[in-house]
Amino acid sequence: MEFLNHFKILESVIILVIAFFLRLFITNSLKKIQTKFGFQNARILVTNKIITILIYITTIVVIAFIWGVDEKQLLIYISSFLTILGIAFFAQWSILSNITAGIILYINYPVKIGDTITILEKDNNITGEIRDIGAFFITLKTKDDEFLTVPNSIILQKNIKYK
């Protein structure tokens, strides 16, 4: 029995090392792709974050299987989690629209991190430099060195003036 536990520990360490080197390889490959094709640094960083999360989730699932987690129990846990997540998104529809808007902004929008934009409102225009485009919010830095967070869905719904 003790030998079996040592073997599981060894397998787990090997999986962690593989995940580490896979992440390192992908990060270096993304840097080369950025240099070769001239992609924006911000897009490479977001892509790297997404790939890193996927690698970590896969690593956790594989290690769980090594330690004997039953597939049925794992599927029940995942389906329960997704059900709760779906109910939460339905209860707060704006969160889902912000995530969708974030994906649209990432894939197909003329502004990028570092651009200065003005969100045209009826009474109060908001001007600032885009510092971050997240899953829910865009962070703007104003001329007064203040940081504003604007929901992604607002960026898609309002008229934007950019340079």
Protein Blocks (a to p, Z undefined) as FASTA:
>chain_A
ZZmmmmmmmmmmmmmmmmmmmmmmmmmmmmmmmmmnopafklmmmmmmmmmmmmmmmmmm
mmmmmnopafklmmmmmmmmmmmmmmmmmmmmmlmmmmmmmmmmmmmccbdehiacdddd
fklccddddfbdcfkbccdddfkopacdddfklmmmpccddZZ
